[in-house]
Amino acid sequence: MKACLCKTFGPPSSLTVEEIPEPAPAAGEITVRVKACALNFFDTLIIQGKYQYKPDMPFSPSAEFAGVVETAGPDVTGFQPGDRVMGYIRWGAAREKVVVREQDLVRLPDGVSFDIAAGLTVTYGTTLHAFRDRAKLKPGETVAVLGASGGVGQAAVEIAALMGAKVIACASSEDKLAFARSLGAELTVDYSSAPLKETLKDLTGGKGVDVVYDPVGGELSEQALRATAWEGRFLVIGFAAGDIPKIPLNIVMLKGCDVCGVFWGEAASRDPDGHRANMAQLLEWVEQGKLKPHVHGTYPLEDISTALEELAARRVRGKVILRP
């Protein structure tokens, strides 16, 4: 079978696509023929050895996928060959077949395409966990989304709006903000030309925002935290800017606000029932047409380097999908 392999840490151009032996499932494992898998920004880091996970060489990038069960190993009770499934593994999905644990799979309804399902787990799963489980977001609250046109930013705009929140999309250009408005953002902030803290305060009549969704980090984090309302919630999603900010804790004290870490992968592992419930909600929204994830582009496996370069250059809006 074909697989994209990272044999040495480096840029996307260092990846190769090769034939490797087909895998066989052990007890409790399932072989899935991958119909589509998704790339995320962290895939550009993991192949350079700059991410929190450092797999043994050689490995395949891509953490999320959708496909069809091909073979079920001993002790598998929930799936059988032919079942449509989607799943999450920390890396390894950029290949024609993957072997995964039974608990890592979610059944995929017939009404959801493989392309959409492949890109649903990480960004949308992270976001629903952040809003539902960590922030306890309520209808009518105001949410500021930083990096609103990126992968998780897009998901945050869509899901916050679906949950009944008033969304303020924050990004670095007008075209990115126009994209966020098309996803359901009511208000926008171009933080390349306007001060983030003061603008968020103005847009909320001086009250501040109830929830900040921050996948960016860097200098924007403190500005956004200072714009939270009394007893607001600041969601730490990631650090796309590259810098991990140091937050003055007196701000947290004076606002009576919460800073909430969102480590979705660990949460899904520790609370698999909660993860499956969130995925069921996302799939239901997709089937109902309420959630329409945007696919930036689809690529054959052989073009994975091009796809990763698009992600690294921050030219992507929505999900990047590979079709092995």
C-alpha angles and dihedrals in degrees: 000000000000121000136172107234133199105203098165132018112262147101124320090268089067092066120102134201112220144160113260133174117280115255126242122210122239125207111314092011133113133204112223125193102223113230094173137358131186135228125217133190091261089064088068087057101042092058089055095048090247099116131090090251117063109185124201114261132292102037139148122238124228123085104201132053148158129213148115128299108248104172132009119206126218117299094023108136107161103057139039136188112293096030116135110233144168128202153166130238122165091243138339107076099112094097139080095260134021133190113219140168116265091241091058092066132084122195112251119220117231091242095064119077123230091241093055094042093049091061098040104078107064107035099029093036090051092048098048090047089050096050101034104034104026108028097029087218115206130202112268096029121124120244126193112203117198118205087020098176098051127091100277092028091059090049091049093053092049098044096043089053091048089052091055100257127140105244126213108191116207122195143140103257142032094244090055090049091049088056090050091051089054087057095054108278111149097194134022141203125200099206092188089071107019131053107257100213097047094043094051089049091050093048091054097045092253094304097104129223123300096218132022118199107200122183091150109064119177120095093336095069098070092044090053093045090053087054095057121114126241107294090007123158124234113201115208104208104157149307109260090157088066097237123098106217125227107224121209103235093212088075090058091049097047094048096042085227133149127235106207123196114217112203098163098176092056092043091053090051095047096042107031092163091055090047092052091048090053092047090050089054092050093048091048091053091049092049090049091051092241093114118047110177112207117234111209093195146327122231137183115247090255090063096055091116091058091048093050091048089056089053093046091051091052091238094127125106111186126344132346112214130197122200109205 
